[in-house]
């Protein structure tokens, strides 16, 4: 089992972007010191839910402040990027970090972000997969041609190309069986955003789709061993303390997620969403309880838990305490 530190940069009402960025970098450096294998950076636009508008820029700062930890994207919202520019940025960070990049990609889901960039959200899946094809060509060939639905290139090339050969590992954010099948056929790793009960079925779908696509058994199992699962994590010595902090932070998260989706649920619907999120996506409590729930994820096939330590209005001091407890008393069990 691997552990990563997931960073979304949520902006609390009593904070500032400058303060948040400095605290985030401190948390990332601490993650490396504490023994986390990877840090994961995500992308959002024009929302306090997550203020990392450019994971590549933040990743470059991380590369300069760390030596060992993997630098993952979870994820770049691919349809909002020109694929050649994205290929260049990821390659540059891979060079800066001496080959530590994990290229996590996704189709996106927030309507207002697509409207902001003038991209049709209905095209997001096909844009993602065409861009995956272009990224691989750009990273692996000195020159390449491409004729597609959205992009056409003749004798295109990028500089620099990635340090890792043939290219950084590719992982796709998947929430449905169809997206898992497409990921398997493309020989990419999985980043699953689903409840624990659905994980075994999704891994079985991946295994069969990859087999039918002609992938070697060793490659299939290697990709599956790197399956990442995102979970909100809060570790405290007292469960009552943890419950109070987690509930307040998650209530804000749920409200902001609805704004992202341009949804206006009633208060009773918000309350129901809060309980569902707490039950399905949040792991909190004393170290022994948290370790038990992590073990349950491992048992159904999770290869890495992307630990989302900071969400809602969670403060830097709380996050650092939770991370230290997790590293000292949960991680040694795996």
QUIFENVEN-V359256 format. One line per field, one symbol per residue. phi: phi as a letter, one per 30 degrees, with the letter a starting at -180 (. if undefined). psi: psi as a letter, one per 40 degrees, with the letter a starting at -180 (. if undefined). burial: 1 if it has 9 or more other ideal C-beta (glycine too) atoms within 8 Angstrom, else 0. A space follows every 10 residues. Layout:
phi->???
psi->???
burial->???
//
This chain:
phi->.cbbccbchd cddccbdddd dddddddddd edddjddbcb ccbbbhbdea cddbeddddd ddedcbbcdd cccbbddddd bdddddeddd ddddddciic dccdbadiac eddddecicd ddcddddedd deddeddddc bdbacabbdc bbbbhdabbd cdddbdaeec bcdbbbeddd dddddchcdc cccbdeddde ddddddeddd dddjddeddd dddddcecbd bdbbcbdcdd ddeddddddd ddedddddde dhcbdddddd dddddddddc bccbkdeddd dddddddddc jdcbcddcdb bhcedddedd ddddddddbc eddb
psi->hihihhhegh hideaidddd dddddddddd dddeeidiih hihihfhedh fgdgdddddd dddeeiddhi hihgihgdee ihdddddddd ddddddeffe ihghiieieh ddddddefhh deeddddddd ddddddddde idiiihhadd ihihfiiihi iidihdiihh ihhheidddd dddddefiih hhgiiddedd dddddddddd ddeeiidddd ddddeehhhh hhhhhidhdd dddddddddd dddddddddd efigiidddd dddddddddd ehhiaidddd ddddddddde ehdhhhhgdh ibfhiddddd dddddddded dee.
burial->1111111111 0100000001 1011111111 1101011111 1111101011 1100110111 1110010011 1111111111 1011011111 1111111011 1111111101 0111000010 1011111111 1111111110 0001010100 1010011100 0101001101 1111000011 1111111111 1100000111 0110111111 1010100011 0011011111 1111110010 1110111111 1111111111 1000000001 0011001100 0111111011 1011111101 1111111111 1111010111 1111111111 1001
//
